[in-house]
Amino acid sequence: MVSVDLSVIAAHLEGLEETIIHRLIDRAQFRENPAAYSPGRSGFNDAGDRSLFDLRLRHQEEMDAAFGRFEVPEECPFHADLPAPRRSVALPESPLEPTAAAAVNCTPGIVETYLKFVPALCESGNDGQHGSSVEHDVLAIQAIGRRVHYGALYVAESKYRASPAQHSAAAESAAAGDRSPLLALITRPEIEDRILRRVSEKVDYIQAPLNLVVRRRIDPQIVLRLYRDTIIPMTKRGEIDYLLARAGR
């Protein structure tokens, strides 16, 4: 069974930080390339008004679905109408409550906020490398999505098991319109501050050996802001959705 020990979950989330940082650094090697996100400018004759980014994400997820990627709870796809897996998938027993896990889907917000984030991450302009740009976009948002959903699902389940009565009472208040008790239960300012410091330090550490003749560095504050303004808040919203469903609300 997948562990719901908070220390194990935290260690897994730390590892995902490094994946996200590497994905963002790779995307930043290309310019913003806004045409890659423009409807009807994909370069495909039969794509209608879809953008190159939309097509790349769709085709990636169709392949991932066939290979069984989305059978893993924290791998939440950005499309709902994907094919069934074409291979049998054997997974360890999940500790998650199925109805509660199904209630968590943060993917729409991830795409929206990531696309607004790209101009801050990349140099402005067009370098023609649209295919490479959207390839790295997709890898980045999938890594972000995994981090958000893993944190939301497993942290929420761990906290619920530690004090089910307290979380159920807070969920009742949230269902009645007052989310403050539930938000207080899942918020740890000191942990969030530690994450932000660690992420910023990792960006510098990972980029230290870069050859600046051919590679572009990114500002650690950009990644810090992504965590502070997007990843952490989305994870908490996912936790709330999980806990509400877990308590039958």
N, C-alpha and C positions, 0 to 999 in steps of 0.2 A: 504493500500500500504506500502511496505517496505520503510523505511525512507532513504533519501539521504542526510540528515543533517550530515555534517562531524563530529560533536561532537558525534552523536549517532553511526555512523560507527566506530569511534575511540574507543568508549566504548565497542562495540562488539568485536573489534579486541583485546582489552586488555583482555577480558574474554577468548578468544581463546589462548592467551599466557599461561594461567594457564592450560588449557587442554593439550597443547603441552608439557609443562614441566612435568606434571604428567605422560604422556605417555612415555616420555624419561626416567624418573626415573624408571618406571616399567620395561622398556626394559633392563635397566642397571643392574637389579638384576640377569641377566643371562649372561653367558660368550658370547664371540663373536659368537662361534659356526659356523665357516665358512662353514661346510658341509651343513648347512641348505640352503645355496645359491648356492650350486654346482649342475650343471645340471646332471640329472640322478641319484641323490642320495636322492630322496624324501622318499624312502621306500614303495612307491606305485607301485604295479606290472604293472599297465597299464598306467603309467604317462610318458613314453618315456624319453626324455631328460630334462623334466621340473624339476625345483628345488622345494623343499618343500615350500620355500617362494612364488614362482610363483603360486603353487597350492593353497596355503592358501589365497592369494590375489584374485585369480580367483573365488574360491568358496564363499568367503566373498562378493564379488561384485555381483555375481549371486543372492545371497539371498537379498542383499540390493536393487538390481534392481527390484526384484519381489515385495518388500515392498514399492517401489516408492521413494527411497532415492534420486535418480538422477534426479527427476523432479525439485528439488531445484537448481537454477542456479549455486550457488557456490559449489555444490557437483558434481565435475567433475570426472567421473570414470577413472580408469587407463586402462580399456578395452573398446573397441568400440562396440564389438559384444555381447552385453548383452541382456537378455530377456526383454520384455516390462513389465511394472508394472502389477501385478495381482490384485491390489486394486485401487479404485478411489482415487485420491489425490486432495484435495481442498487447494489451496494456495492463499495467499493474492496477489493482483495485483502487478506485478513487474514493477518497474520504469525503468528497463533496456531496451535499444534498442535491439530487438531480434537478428538482424544480427550481431551487435557488440558483444553481449554476446557470440554468437556462435563462434566468431573468437578467443576467448581466451581459450587456453588449455595448461597449464603448467605441466601436469602430467608426461610426459616422463622425463623431467629434475628433477622432484621431486624424482622419484625412483632412478635414476642414482646417484644423489648427496647424497641421504639418505644412500644407500648401501655403499658408500665410507665413510660416517660419522660413521657407526656402529663400526668400530675398535677403533675410538677415544672415543666413548661413553662407550663401554663395556670392561671388562677385557678380555685379550686374552685367547685363549684356548677353550676347549670343555667340557661342563658339562653334555652333553646328553639331555639337555632340549630344543631340537630343536623345538618341537611343541609350547611350551610356548613362545620361542623366536620369532618365526614368527607371532604368534598371536599378540604380542605386537608391532612388526614391522608394521603390517597392521594397527593397531589402530593409531600408530604414523604417518604414512604417510597420512592416511585419515585426521587426524587433521591438519597436515601441509598443505595438499591440500586445505582443506576448508579455512584456514587462507589466503593462497596465492590468491585463486580465489575470496573470499569475498572482500579482499582488492583491488584487481585489478579491479573487476567489479564495485563495489559501489563507491569507491573513484574516479575512472575515470569518472563515470556518474555524480557524484556530482560536480567535477571540471569542466566538460564540460558545465553543466547547468549554472554554475556561470559565465563563460566567453566563450560562444560558438564560437564567432568570433576569439578570440585569439587562442583557441585550434584548430580550423579548419585551421587557417593560419600556425600554427606550424605543423599540420599533413600534409599539402601540402609540406612544406619543407622536412619533413621526407620521404614522398613518392618520393621526388626528390633526396633523398640520404643524406640529412643533418638532422640527428635526434637530434642535439644539442638543438634547440629551444624547442622541445617537451620534451626532457629529463629535461631541466631546469625548465619547467613549473610543472613537477610532482615531482621534487626533493626538499625536505625540510631537509637540513642537521641537523638542530636543532631538528626536530621531530625524525629523525632517531637516533640521539644520545640519546634522551630521551627514546626511545623504548629500546635501548641496555642497558642503565643503569637500567631501570625498570625490564627488563627480568633477568638480573644478580641478582638484589636484590630479585626478586621473587624466584629464585632457592634456595637461602640461606634461605629465610623465609619458604618456603614449606618444606624444608628438616630439619628444626630446631628440630622438635619433633621425628625424625626418631630414632629408636632403632638400634644402629650400631652393635649390636650383631647379628642381623638377616637381616639388610638392608644395602645396599651400597649407599653412597652418590656420586653424580656426581659433577664435577667441573663447577661452573657457567660460566666460560670462554668458555666451550665447547658449551653450549647453546647460549651464546652471539655470538660465531663465526658462528653457524648455522643460526642465524638471520642475522648477518652482511653479510655473504658470500653467503647465499642461499635464505632465505625467503624474505628479503627486495629486493634484485636484481630481483628475479623471479616475485615478485608482481609488480615491476616497468615495467618489460617486458610485463606482462599481461596488465597493464594500457596502454602502448603504443599500443599494438595490438587492444585493445578496442577502443582507441581514433582514430586510423587510420580507423577502420571500421565505427566508429560513424560519422566520417567526410566524409565517402564515398571514402576512399583511400585504 
